[in-house]
Amino acid sequence: MASEADIKVFIDRHRDLLTKERNAEIERSALLLTNCGPKLLEQKGLALGSLGVVGINIGLGGKTLVELERPAAFHSSQIFPPHNFRPGDLARIEENVSSNAPKKSVKSKKPASAGVESSRAAEGVVYKVSDTRIVIAMDPSESSSDDLDLPERCRVLKLANSVTYDRMDKALDHLKKIAIPSLRQSSDKGDYELTPLTRVLLGISPPSAKMPIANLEFFDRYLNSSQQQAVRFALESPEVACIHGPPGTGKTHTLIEIIRQLTSSERGANEKQKRILVCGASNLSVDNILERLLAIPPPEKGKRAPLTATRIGHPARVMANQGVLEATLEVKASKSDQAALAKDVKSEIEATLDVLAGKGKGSRKPKGSERKKMWEEVKALRKEYRQREGGVVKTVLGESQIVLATCHSAGGRQLRDHKFDVVIIDEATQALEAVCWIPIFKAKKLILAGDPMQLPPTILFNDKHDKKPVVTVTSKKRVEPSVSTVNEQNRSQESAASKPQPEEDDDTSPSDGDSDTNSVKGDEVMEQDTAIEVSTEAGSQPREERKKSLKKAKKRFGLRPPRTLETTLFDRLERMYGPDIKRLLNIQYRMHLQICQFPSKTLYASKLLSHQSVRSHLLKDLPNTSAFTSSEDEDSIKEILGTPVVFFDTAGCEYFERLDGDGDEGSRCNENEAAVVTKWVEKLVGAGLLPSQIALITPYQAQVTLLASLLRPVYGLELEIGTVDGMQGREKDAVIISLVRSNDKREVGFLKEKRRMNARPTVAMTRAKRHLCVVGDSSTVTHGSPYLKKWLAWLDANADVRFAEFDSI
């Protein structure tokens, strides 16, 4: 049982790591913005240059929305180059800086977030992003009393975002006062109840016994047995349940079924409908769930009320999907009966802003006292608008049975006074634990979903010299969960609880140690695991052995501070409570059997099985390739459309990489690999494949830019080109991976960062459904780590290995 001292050390360690991470992000942002030229900033995806203001409007919360695009006068194409701007990012609009004219530093009224000062600059949050336009939301407090004077030709810079860190700090402070009442002050106001959920998450008490549900009828009758077990487990767990969903196993389908079960009015007379808060580590994950909810067919008339779902925050796909747009808080608030008065005030604000911009009264801009008076009117109108809008927002959210937001957005003012029965966090293995606590305080029960074997949260700070005896997350620890969960299939809760668990003593190894040897032992541990399964199936353990197992299991129980922020809440709960805290989804519906083979064996102890519908599907089975398959010979069909895994090995070709940029700040690209990729895309498209069915993945932003410059003019935006991290959670019929690194010194650089690189090949290859193509120098990449060496060996043994000289492809 965790004591108050344990909890204090745990929270203080989190706070210390968050402070270091915040400082690292600010330092990196300031360093890049001060030392990097405009061209390099754009190559790194941190800036968009030579933009023009399209319009200035009023958005939710009275925010000033500044819309920018690439004017035809400055650019040959209005489509943005590859960049890292996402809704919710902090950004600054400032005067454009060309590579030939260095930007002058001019003192402003207040310091810029990243340490770079600029005249005629304004900071805000990225509100919406499309292929040709970006919208920045300016806070009213920053723009209501001063004239928003933006330059005619400007650029947008991505800055370090302190808002998320502020909310995480606030959440940790709240948690500390909940768990340690002596720290509260008389002036503290709010809800400080130590709920059963919080007690379990902090290790103060173990999870309660399951509450069995009899005669559970599933809405989706096509759920497989592991999905059904996960749904039942989530419903029967009183405080917390974790769902381990490897790639393509229908994690989102499972979550949708859980949501429908929780919100159903048919669960019994004593079972009331639950109010659900659905969160995710990214906007994309939240919008995916919302799309699935909106696709649920309406209930039969009079049987039950339809689900009401509202999306708050910054919807990443709001401009691409009309259904998601209609479900956003902004649209719902504008259509409510109470919105008419607020709409009138908004129209008055926009009309006044048009006058101030010279769009009215003969295009004459007011000056002097007249202009000052009009800005005072705008300020007063914005205050009235926020008050009226607040009432509308409260009504809309109060009537919503399901509210969806990112973990960070759940800490916004819209949900300040709202409570929920259950909070569901998708992609929980990619979210920092501190950000998960933001929505957790709003609910009585928690359901986490994710895959701890995929990429962990991205962090900048990693204290490799910290020798404190605190828990770390090593690759061994990340493999153990998936191996342990295989014992849960077809086993009772009693035998699962009685299974001997490994001691936690090894968890204190440093996070920068060589953990790769453990990450590839899924097949070996599988054999040990099978032996345990046989013994448990033969009968119950002897009483003394059972006592010993339970004693070992109790040793797992404990709250220990993390060594790194990569330790997620999902990871920590599994370490504390063992495999019984989660359920594994083990049937995948995405990948060809051969593509699935490597990740299944090395990460999921060969328990990740391919469904019959996908295990042998190939590109030649697609309807749009039928013309090619009917006109070409069998060898050509097999070469292009009939091979699930192809490896173009550039070893010995001297296709060396190039550093694109100055010093260590530059990114890397490989023109020859890009030529190989281009030729293979031509062959796939020539065989009938659509550009929208293909994705190009690479670890380096410079290679993304290079590939985009070669292929976007030919195939347009439908051909997806991005980094490994950006493709997580996505899927395509054909995936081409460019590894880039090739040099005489056999240096792999950041590719060999232990935990992330061990996950990167898996993440990249598990995006492919029917065809995987890898382009790289085996003689270089194999030196990156033991895991990479094993991956290259698997490709050599299982892929169709081809000579990579692009003239002969």
C-alpha positions in Angstrom: 0.0 0.0 0.0 1.4 3.4 -1.0 2.0 5.8 1.8 1.7 9.6 1.7 5.5 9.8 1.5 5.5 7.4 -1.5 2.8 9.5 -3.2 4.7 12.8 -2.5 8.0 11.4 -4.0 6.1 10.0 -7.0 4.4 13.4 -7.8 7.5 15.4 -7.1 9.5 13.3 -9.5 6.8 13.8 -12.2 6.8 17.5 -11.6 10.6 17.6 -11.9 10.6 15.6 -15.1 7.9 17.9 -16.6 9.9 21.0 -15.7 13.0 19.6 -17.4 10.9 18.6 -20.4 9.3 22.1 -20.6 12.7 23.8 -20.4 14.1 21.4 -23.1 11.3 22.3 -25.4 11.6 26.0 -24.9 15.4 25.8 -25.3 15.1 23.8 -28.5 12.5 26.2 -29.9 14.6 29.3 -29.0 17.8 27.7 -30.4 16.1 26.8 -33.7 14.4 30.1 -34.1 17.6 32.1 -33.4 20.2 30.0 -35.1 18.4 28.5 -38.1 17.8 30.3 -41.3 14.3 30.6 -42.8 14.9 27.9 -45.3 16.1 25.3 -42.7 13.1 26.2 -40.4 10.8 25.4 -43.3 12.6 22.2 -44.0 12.2 21.2 -40.4 8.5 21.9 -40.6 8.7 24.6 -38.0 7.8 27.6 -40.2 5.6 28.5 -43.2 6.9 31.5 -45.1 5.6 34.2 -47.4 2.0 34.0 -46.3 -0.8 36.5 -46.8 -3.8 37.2 -44.5 -7.0 36.0 -46.2 -9.4 37.2 -43.5 -9.9 38.0 -39.8 -13.1 36.6 -38.1 -14.5 35.8 -34.7 -14.5 32.2 -33.4 -15.7 30.4 -30.3 -14.8 32.1 -27.1 -14.6 35.5 -28.9 -11.2 34.5 -30.3 -9.8 36.4 -33.3 -9.3 33.9 -36.1 -6.6 34.9 -38.6 -6.6 32.9 -41.8 -3.5 32.7 -43.9 -2.5 31.2 -47.3 0.3 31.2 -49.8 -0.5 34.0 -52.3 0.0 33.3 -56.0 2.3 36.3 -56.2 4.9 34.6 -53.9 4.5 31.0 -54.8 4.0 28.8 -57.8 1.8 26.4 -55.8 -0.7 27.3 -53.0 -0.3 23.9 -51.4 1.8 24.0 -48.2 5.1 22.1 -48.1 5.4 19.3 -45.4 5.2 20.8 -42.0 4.6 20.0 -38.3 1.8 22.4 -37.6 -1.2 20.8 -35.9 -4.4 22.1 -34.3 -3.5 23.2 -30.7 0.1 24.1 -31.4 1.3 27.5 -30.2 2.4 29.7 -33.1 3.5 33.2 -33.9 2.6 35.3 -36.9 5.4 37.8 -37.8 6.9 39.7 -40.7 8.4 37.3 -43.3 12.1 36.9 -43.3 13.9 35.9 -46.6 17.1 34.0 -46.6 19.0 37.0 -48.1 17.7 39.5 -45.5 18.2 38.6 -41.9 15.4 39.5 -39.5 16.0 42.5 -37.4 15.3 42.2 -33.7 12.9 44.9 -32.5 11.8 45.3 -28.9 8.2 44.5 -28.4 5.9 45.2 -25.5 6.4 41.7 -24.1 8.9 38.9 -24.7 8.1 36.2 -27.2 7.7 32.7 -25.9 10.8 31.3 -27.6 13.1 34.1 -26.8 12.9 35.8 -30.3 11.4 39.2 -30.5 9.7 40.7 -33.5 7.7 43.8 -34.4 4.2 43.5 -35.8 4.0 40.0 -34.4 1.1 38.2 -32.7 0.9 34.8 -30.9 -1.9 32.4 -30.9 -3.0 28.8 -31.2 -3.3 26.8 -34.5 -7.0 26.4 -34.9 -7.4 24.7 -38.3 -5.0 23.4 -40.9 -5.8 22.4 -44.5 -3.6 21.8 -47.5 -3.7 25.4 -48.5 -4.7 27.4 -45.4 -3.8 27.7 -41.8 -6.0 29.5 -39.2 -4.5 31.0 -36.0 -6.7 31.8 -33.0 -5.7 34.8 -31.1 -6.8 35.1 -27.5 -9.2 38.1 -27.0 -7.1 39.3 -24.0 -4.1 39.7 -26.3 -5.9 41.4 -29.2 -8.9 43.2 -27.9 -7.2 46.4 -26.6 -4.5 46.7 -29.2 -4.8 47.0 -32.9 -3.9 43.6 -34.6 -1.5 45.1 -37.2 -0.1 42.2 -39.2 2.4 42.6 -42.1 1.2 42.1 -45.7 3.8 39.4 -46.2 4.3 37.2 -43.1 5.4 33.9 -41.8 4.1 31.5 -39.1 6.6 30.0 -36.6 5.9 27.0 -34.3 6.6 27.8 -30.7 7.0 25.9 -27.5 3.5 25.4 -26.0 3.4 26.1 -22.3 -0.4 25.7 -22.0 -0.3 21.9 -21.9 2.5 22.0 -19.3 0.5 24.5 -17.2 -2.5 22.2 -17.2 -0.3 19.1 -16.3 1.3 21.0 -13.4 -2.1 22.0 -12.2 -3.3 18.4 -12.4 -0.4 17.1 -10.4 -0.9 19.9 -7.8 -4.6 18.9 -7.5 -3.6 15.2 -7.2 -1.2 16.0 -4.5 -3.8 17.8 -2.4 -6.3 15.0 -2.9 -3.9 12.3 -1.7 -2.2 14.4 1.0 -4.9 16.4 2.8 -2.3 18.1 5.1 -1.0 20.1 2.1 -4.3 21.8 1.5 -4.7 25.4 2.5 -7.8 27.1 3.8 -8.0 29.1 0.6 -8.1 26.0 -1.6 -11.5 25.5 -3.2 -12.7 22.6 -5.3 -13.4 18.9 -5.2 -10.6 17.0 -3.2 -12.4 13.7 -2.8 -10.1 10.7 -2.7 -12.2 8.4 -5.0 -11.8 4.6 -5.3 -10.4 5.2 -8.8 -7.7 7.6 -7.5 -6.9 5.1 -4.7 -6.3 2.3 -7.2 -4.3 4.5 -9.6 -2.0 5.6 -6.7 -1.6 2.1 -5.3 -3.3 3.0 -2.0 -5.7 0.1 -2.5 -5.9 -2.7 -5.1 -8.7 -2.9 -7.8 -12.0 -4.1 -6.5 -13.4 -7.5 -7.5 -15.2 -7.7 -10.9 -18.9 -7.1 -11.0 -20.2 -9.9 -13.3 -22.8 -9.0 -15.9 -25.2 -11.7 -16.9 -26.7 -12.1 -20.4 -24.6 -9.5 -22.0 -25.8 -8.9 -25.6 -23.3 -7.2 -27.9 -24.5 -4.6 -30.4 -21.8 -5.6 -32.8 -22.3 -9.3 -33.5 -19.1 -9.5 -35.5 -16.7 -9.0 -32.5 -14.3 -11.8 -32.1 -13.8 -13.6 -28.8 -10.8 -11.4 -27.6 -12.8 -8.3 -28.4 -15.9 -9.6 -26.5 -13.7 -10.5 -23.5 -12.2 -7.0 -23.5 -15.7 -5.4 -23.6 -16.9 -7.6 -20.8 -13.8 -6.9 -18.8 -14.1 -3.2 -19.2 -17.8 -3.2 -18.2 -17.2 -5.5 -15.1 -14.2 -3.6 -13.8 -15.3 -1.1 -11.1 -12.4 1.3 -11.2 -9.9 0.8 -14.1 -9.5 -1.5 -17.1 -6.7 -1.5 -19.8 -7.2 -2.8 -23.3 -4.0 -3.8 -25.2 -4.7 -3.4 -28.9 -1.9 -4.3 -31.3 -2.0 -2.9 -34.9 -5.1 -3.8 -36.8 -6.9 -5.7 -34.0 -10.0 -3.5 -33.9 -9.2 -1.4 -30.8 -11.5 1.4 -32.0 -14.3 -1.1 -32.8 -14.0 -2.5 -29.2 -14.1 1.0 -27.7 -17.2 1.8 -29.7 -18.9 -1.3 -28.4 -18.0 -0.3 -24.8 -19.4 3.2 -25.3 -22.6 1.8 -26.7 -22.9 -0.7 -23.8 -22.3 2.0 -21.2 -24.8 4.4 -22.8 -27.4 1.8 -23.5 -30.8 2.1 -21.8 -31.4 -1.6 -22.2 -28.9 -2.8 -19.6 -31.6 -3.3 -17.0 -34.0 -1.3 -14.8 -31.3 -0.7 -12.2 -28.7 0.3 -14.7 -28.8 3.9 -15.6 -27.3 5.4 -18.8 -23.7 6.5 -18.3 -22.3 9.9 -19.2 -18.9 9.3 -21.0 -15.9 11.5 -21.6 -13.8 10.1 -24.5 -10.2 11.4 -24.7 -7.1 10.7 -26.8 -3.5 11.5 -27.0 -4.1 13.1 -30.4 -6.8 14.9 -32.3 -6.8 12.1 -34.9 -7.6 9.4 -32.4 -10.5 11.4 -31.0 -11.9 12.2 -34.4 -11.6 8.5 -35.4 -13.8 7.5 -32.5 -16.3 10.3 -33.3 -16.5 9.2 -36.9 -17.4 5.7 -35.8 -20.0 7.0 -33.4 -21.6 9.1 -36.1 -21.7 6.0 -38.3 -23.8 4.0 -35.9 -27.3 3.5 -37.4 -30.1 5.3 -35.6 -32.2 3.1 -33.2 -35.6 1.9 -34.1 -38.3 4.5 -33.5 -39.4 4.5 -29.8 -36.8 1.9 -28.7 -34.2 4.3 -27.3 -32.9 7.8 -27.7 -30.0 8.2 -30.2 -26.5 8.9 -28.9 -25.7 12.6 -28.5 -22.0 13.3 -29.0 -20.1 16.7 -28.9 -16.5 17.3 -29.9 -14.7 20.1 -28.1 -11.2 21.5 -28.6 -9.5 21.8 -32.0 -10.8 19.0 -34.3 -7.9 18.0 -36.6 -10.1 16.8 -39.4 -13.0 19.3 -39.0 -12.4 20.7 -42.5 -12.3 17.3 -44.2 -15.3 15.5 -42.7 -18.7 17.2 -42.6 -20.0 14.8 -40.0 -17.2 15.7 -37.6 -17.8 19.3 -38.3 -21.5 19.1 -37.4 -20.7 17.4 -34.1 -18.2 20.1 -32.9 -19.2 22.3 -30.0 -18.7 25.4 -32.2 -21.3 24.3 -34.8 -23.7 22.9 -32.2 -23.5 26.1 -30.2 -24.2 28.2 -33.3 -27.3 26.2 -34.1 -28.9 26.2 -30.6 -32.0 28.2 -29.8 -30.0 30.4 -27.4 -27.4 31.3 -29.9 -29.3 34.0 -31.8 -28.4 36.8 -29.4 -24.8 35.7 -29.3 -24.8 35.6 -33.1 -26.0 39.2 -33.3 -23.2 40.3 -31.0 -20.6 38.3 -33.1 -21.9 40.0 -36.3 -21.5 43.4 -34.7 -17.9 42.6 -33.6 -17.0 41.4 -37.1 -18.6 44.5 -38.7 -16.6 46.7 -36.5 -13.4 44.8 -37.3 -14.1 45.2 -41.0 -14.3 49.0 -40.4 -11.1 49.0 -38.5 -9.4 47.0 -41.4 -10.6 49.5 -43.9 -13.2 47.2 -45.5 -16.2 49.5 -44.8 -17.1 53.2 -45.2 -15.3 53.5 -48.5 -12.3 51.5 -47.4 -11.1 54.3 -45.1 -9.4 53.2 -41.9 -10.4 55.2 -38.8 -7.6 56.9 -37.0 -6.7 58.5 -33.7 -9.4 58.8 -31.0 -12.0 57.3 -33.3 -10.0 54.1 -33.8 -9.3 53.9 -30.1 -13.0 54.3 -29.3 -13.9 51.5 -31.8 -11.4 49.1 -30.2 -13.0 49.8 -26.8 -16.4 48.9 -28.3 -14.9 45.7 -29.6 -13.5 44.9 -26.2 -16.9 45.4 -24.5 -18.8 43.4 -27.2 -16.3 40.5 -26.8 -17.0 40.4 -23.1 -20.8 40.3 -23.8 -20.3 37.7 -26.4 -18.3 35.4 -24.1 -21.0 35.7 -21.4 -23.8 34.8 -23.8 -21.8 32.1 -25.5 -20.9 30.6 -22.1 -24.6 29.9 -21.4 -25.0 28.3 -24.9 -21.9 26.1 -24.4 -23.1 25.0 -21.0 -26.5 23.9 -22.4 -25.0 22.1 -25.3 -22.5 20.1 -23.2 -25.1 19.4 -20.5 -27.4 17.7 -23.1 -24.5 15.6 -24.5 -24.3 12.0 -23.3 -20.8 11.6 -24.9 -18.2 14.4 -24.9 -15.0 14.0 -26.9 -11.7 15.9 -26.5 -8.0 15.5 -26.3 -6.6 14.9 -22.8 -5.2 18.4 -22.8 -8.5 20.0 -24.1 -10.4 18.3 -21.3 -8.8 20.8 -19.0 -10.3 23.8 -20.8 -12.9 26.1 -19.4 -15.8 24.4 -21.3 -15.6 21.3 -19.1 -14.6 23.0 -15.8 -17.8 22.0 -13.9 -18.8 18.8 -15.7 -18.6 15.4 -14.2 -18.8 12.0 -16.0 -19.4 8.4 -15.0 -16.6 7.0 -17.2 -13.5 8.4 -18.9 -12.0 6.5 -21.9 -8.5 7.4 -23.0 -7.4 6.1 -26.4 -3.8 6.0 -27.4 -3.0 6.0 -23.7 0.4 4.5 -24.4 1.4 7.6 -26.4 0.3 10.1 -23.7 2.3 11.3 -20.7 0.8 10.2 -17.5 0.4 13.7 -16.2 -1.8 14.7 -19.2 -4.0 11.7 -18.5 -4.8 13.0 -15.0 -6.5 16.0 -16.5 -9.6 14.1 -17.6 -9.3 11.4 -14.9 -10.5 13.9 -12.2 -13.8 14.3 -14.0 -14.9 10.6 -13.8 -15.4 7.7 -11.4 -14.1 5.0 -13.7 -11.2 4.8 -16.2 -10.7 2.7 -19.4 -7.3 2.9 -21.1 -6.6 1.7 -24.6 -3.4 1.4 -26.5 -0.4 -0.7 -27.4 2.7 -0.4 -25.2 4.8 -2.1 -27.9 4.3 0.8 -30.3 6.0 4.2 -30.1 6.1 5.7 -26.6 5.4 9.4 -25.9 7.9 11.7 -27.6 10.1 13.4 -25.1 13.1 15.7 -25.5 14.7 15.4 -22.0 16.3 12.2 -21.1 18.5 12.2 -18.0 21.0 9.5 -18.8 23.2 10.3 -15.8 20.4 10.0 -13.2 21.5 7.2 -10.9 18.7 7.4 -8.5 17.1 4.0 -7.7 13.8 4.7 -9.4 11.8 2.6 -11.8 12.4 2.9 -15.5 10.7 1.5 -18.5 13.0 -0.7 -20.5 12.3 -2.7 -23.6 12.2 -5.8 -21.4 9.4 -4.3 -19.4 7.6 -3.3 -22.5 7.7 -6.8 -23.8 6.6 -8.5 -20.6 3.1 -7.0 -20.7 2.3 -8.4 -24.1 3.8 -11.8 -23.2 1.9 -12.0 -20.0 -1.4 -11.2 -21.5 -1.3 -14.2 -23.7 -2.0 -16.3 -20.6 -5.3 -14.5 -20.2 -6.9 -16.1 -23.3 -9.3 -18.9 -22.4 -8.4 -18.7 -18.7 -10.4 -17.9 -15.6 -9.7 -14.9 -13.5 -8.7 -17.1 -10.6 -5.9 -18.9 -12.5 -4.8 -15.6 -14.1 -4.5 -14.0 -10.7 -2.6 -17.0 -9.3 0.0 -17.1 -12.1 3.6 -16.4 -10.8 4.7 -12.9 -11.7 8.3 -11.7 -12.2 9.9 -9.7 -9.5 10.2 -5.9 -10.0 13.8 -5.7 -8.9 15.1 -5.6 -12.5 13.1 -2.5 -13.3 15.8 -0.2 -11.8 18.1 -0.7 -14.7 19.0 2.6 -16.4 16.8 3.7 -19.3 19.8 4.2 -21.6 21.1 0.6 -21.2 21.2 -1.9 -24.0 17.7 -3.3 -23.7 17.4 -4.5 -27.3 18.3 -8.1 -26.5 15.2 -8.4 -24.4 13.0 -6.8 -27.0 13.4 -9.6 -29.5 12.8 -12.5 -27.2 9.1 -12.8 -27.6 9.5 -16.3 -29.2 11.7 -17.6 -26.4 9.4 -16.3 -23.6 6.5 -17.8 -25.5 7.9 -21.2 -24.8 8.2 -20.6 -21.1 4.7 -19.1 -21.1 3.3 -22.1 -22.8 4.8 -24.3 -20.1 3.0 -22.3 -17.5 -0.2 -22.5 -19.4 0.0 -26.3 -19.6 0.6 -26.6 -15.8 -2.4 -24.4 -15.0 -4.7 -26.2 -17.5 -3.7 -29.5 -15.8 -5.2 -28.3 -12.6 -5.0 -25.7 -9.9 -1.6 -25.0 -8.3 -0.7 -26.7 -5.0 -1.7 -24.6 -2.0 1.9 -23.7 -0.9 2.9 -22.9 -4.5 -0.2 -20.7 -4.8 0.7 -18.8 -1.7 4.2 -18.3 -3.0 2.7 -17.0 -6.3 0.4 -14.6 -4.6 3.3 -13.4 -2.4 5.3 -12.6 -5.5 2.3 -10.9 -7.0 2.0 -8.7 -3.9 5.6 -7.6 -4.4 4.6 -6.0 -7.7 2.2 -3.8 -5.8 3.7 -0.5 -5.1 4.0 3.1 -6.3 7.5 4.0 -7.5 8.5 7.3 -9.2 9.4 7.0 -12.9 12.9 7.5 -14.3 11.5 8.9 -17.5 8.3 10.5 -18.8 8.2 7.6 -21.3 6.7 5.6 -18.5 3.0 5.9 -19.3 0.0 5.3 -16.9 -0.8 2.1 -18.9 2.8 0.9 -18.3 2.7 1.7 -14.6 -0.6 0.1 -13.9 0.5 -3.1 -15.5 3.7 -3.1 -13.6 1.8 -2.6 -10.3 -1.0 -5.0 -10.8 0.2 -7.6 -13.3 -1.6 -8.9 -16.4 -5.0 -9.1 -14.8 -5.4 -5.3 -15.2 -5.7 -5.6 -19.0 -7.0 -7.7 -21.8 -5.2 -8.4 -25.2 -6.9 -8.1 -28.6 -5.0 -10.8 -30.5 -6.7 -11.1 -34.0 -5.5 -8.5 -36.6 -7.6 -7.6 -39.6 -5.0 -5.5 -41.5 -1.8 -7.2 -42.6 -0.9 -10.1 -44.9 0.4 -13.0 -42.9 4.0 -12.5 -44.0 3.9 -8.8 -43.0 2.5 -9.7 -39.6 5.0 -12.4 -39.0 7.9 -10.3 -37.6 6.1 -8.1 -35.1 4.0 -11.0 -33.9 7.0 -13.1 -33.1 9.3 -10.4 -31.7 6.8 -8.3 -29.8 3.6 -10.3 -29.2 5.1 -13.7 -28.5 3.5 -15.1 -31.7 0.1 -14.4 -30.3 -0.9 -11.8 -32.9 -2.9 -13.8 -35.3 -4.0 -12.9 -38.8 -7.7 -13.1 -39.6 -8.6 -15.4 -42.5 -9.9 -12.4 -44.5 -6.5 -10.7 -44.6 -3.9 -13.4 -44.1 -3.3 -14.0 -47.9 -4.7 -10.8 -49.5 -2.4 -9.1 -52.1 -2.4 -6.0 -54.3 -3.4 -8.2 -57.3 -6.7 -8.9 -55.5 -7.7 -5.2 -55.6 -10.5 -4.4 -58.1 -8.5 -1.5 -59.6 -5.6 -3.8 -60.6 -7.7 -6.2 -62.6 -6.8 -4.6 -65.9 -3.1 -5.2 -65.2 -3.5 -8.7 -64.0 -5.6 -9.7 -67.0 -3.2 -8.3 -69.6 0.3 -9.0 -68.1 2.2 -12.3 -67.8 2.4 -14.2 -64.5 6.0 -13.1 -63.7 5.2 -9.4 -64.1 2.1 -9.7 -61.9 4.0 -11.5 -59.2 6.9 -9.1 -59.3 4.8 -6.0 -58.8 1.4 -7.0 -57.3 1.9 -10.6 -56.1 4.7 -10.2 -53.5 3.8 -9.1 -50.0 7.3 -8.0 -48.8 10.0 -6.5 -51.1 13.5 -5.3 -49.9 15.6 -3.1 -52.2 19.0 -3.5 -50.6 21.3 -0.7 -51.5 24.4 -2.2 -49.8 27.4 -1.8 -52.1 25.7 0.7 -54.4 27.2 3.7 -52.7 23.8 5.5 -52.4 25.1 7.6 -49.6 23.0 10.0 -47.5 23.3 13.7 -47.5 23.1 16.2 -44.6 20.5 18.8 -45.5 21.2 21.8 -43.3 23.9 23.3 -41.2 25.8 21.0 -38.7 23.9 18.8 -36.4 20.7 20.8 -36.8 20.2 19.5 -40.4 18.1 16.6 -41.4 19.2 13.8 -43.7 18.1 12.8 -47.1 19.1 10.3 -49.8 18.5 11.2 -53.4 19.3 7.7 -54.8 16.9 6.1 -52.4 14.3 8.7 -53.4 14.9 7.7 -57.0 14.3 4.0 -56.1 11.1 4.9 -54.3 9.9 7.1 -57.2 10.5 4.3 -59.7 8.6 1.8 -57.5 5.7 4.1 -57.1 5.6 4.5 -60.9 5.4 0.7 -61.3 2.6 0.4 -58.6 0.5 3.1 -60.1 1.2 1.8 -63.6 -0.2 -1.6 -62.4 -3.5 0.1 -61.4 -2.9 1.1 -57.8 -4.3 4.5 -56.8 -2.0 7.1 -55.2 -4.4 7.2 -52.3 -3.7 3.5 -51.6 0.1 4.2 -51.2 2.1 5.7 -48.3 5.7 6.6 -48.2 7.3 6.5 -44.8 10.8 7.7 -43.7 12.5 8.7 -40.4 13.8 12.0 -41.7 11.9 15.2 -42.5 14.4 16.1 -45.2 13.6 12.9 -47.0 9.9 13.7 -46.7 10.5 17.0 -48.3 12.6 15.5 -51.1 10.0 12.8 -51.9 7.2 15.3 -51.8 9.1 17.5 -54.3 9.5 14.6 -56.7 6.1 12.9 -56.4 3.5 15.5 -55.3 3.6 17.3 -58.7 2.8 13.9 -60.4 0.4 12.2 -58.0 -1.0 15.1 -55.9 -1.9 15.1 -52.2 -3.6 11.7 -52.4 -0.1 10.1 -52.2 0.7 10.2 -48.4 4.2 11.0 -47.5 5.3 11.4 -43.9 7.5 10.3 -41.0 7.1 7.1 -39.0 5.6 9.0 -36.0 3.0 10.7 -38.2 1.8 7.4 -39.7 1.1 5.8 -36.4 -2.5 4.6 -36.3 -2.9 4.8 -40.1 -3.0 2.1 -42.8 -2.5 1.8 -46.5 -2.6 -1.1 -49.1 1.0 -0.5 -50.0 3.7 1.1 -47.8 7.2 2.0 -48.9 9.8 2.7 -46.3 12.9 4.7 -47.1 15.6 4.2 -44.3 17.9 6.9 -45.7 21.1 6.1 -43.7 24.0 4.9 -45.8 27.6 5.8 -45.2 31.2 4.4 -45.0 31.3 4.8 -41.2 28.2 2.6 -40.7 26.7 5.3 -38.5 22.9 5.1 -38.0 22.5 8.3 -35.8 19.2 8.8 -34.0 17.9 5.6 -35.8 19.6 3.7 -33.0 17.9 5.4 -30.1 16.9 2.2 -28.3 13.2 2.4 -27.4 12.0 4.5 -30.3 13.9 2.7 -33.0 12.9 -0.7 -31.7 9.3 0.4 -32.3 9.8 2.3 -35.5 10.3 -0.7 -37.9 7.2 -2.3 -36.3 5.1 0.9 -36.5 6.2 1.5 -40.1 5.7 -2.1 -41.4 2.4 -2.6 -39.6 0.8 0.3 -41.5 0.9 -2.0 -44.7 -2.1 -4.1 -45.5 -1.1 -6.0 -48.7 2.4 -4.9 -49.7 5.5 -3.7 -47.8 8.5 -2.3 -49.6 11.7 -1.4 -47.7 14.5 0.6 -49.4 17.8 0.8 -47.4 21.4 0.0 -47.0 21.6 -3.3 -44.9 25.3 -2.9 -44.3 24.7 0.4 -42.5 21.3 0.0 -40.8 22.2 -3.4 -39.4 24.8 -1.7 -37.1 22.1 0.4 -35.4 21.0 -2.0 -32.7 20.5 -5.8 -32.1 16.8 -5.2 -32.9 17.6 -3.6 -36.3 20.0 -6.4 -37.0 17.3 -9.0 -36.4 14.8 -7.0 -38.5 17.3 -6.8 -41.4 18.0 -10.6 -41.1 14.2 -11.2 -41.2 13.9 -9.2 -44.4 16.8 -11.0 -45.9 15.2 -14.4 -45.1 11.6 -13.6 -45.8 11.4 -10.7 -48.3 11.9 -10.7 -52.0 15.4 -9.1 -51.9 16.2 -7.2 -55.0 19.2 -5.2 -56.3 18.4 -1.5 -55.7 20.0 0.1 -58.8 17.0 2.2 -59.9 17.9 2.1 -63.6 17.1 -1.6 -63.6 13.9 -1.5 -61.4 
